[in-house]
Amino acid sequence: MHNATTGCTYMPGMEHLIKLGLHSSCAAAIAHARSSFPEIKINGCYFCCNSCHTT
């Protein structure tokens, strides 16, 4: 997951993004993504969402 509001050099192209909407924190965005896509491993970007980066 990347922070689209601050931008990220490592953000993939638009064709590879799934928009999650606005969230008050990366933890809230991660929770939303995990509930919407339980089959996908969700992780925050080391560079722009480091507090939600787990691996």
CORQUILIN-V494677 format. One record per pair of residues at least 24 apart in sequence whose C-alpha atoms are under 6 Angstrom apart, sorted by sequence separation. I is the first residue (numbers start at 1). J is the second residue. D is the distance in Angstrom with one decimal. If there is no record, write none. Layout:
I;J;D / I;J;D
This chain:
1;43;5.9 / 1;44;4.6 / 2;45;5.6 / 1;45;5.5 / 3;48;5.9
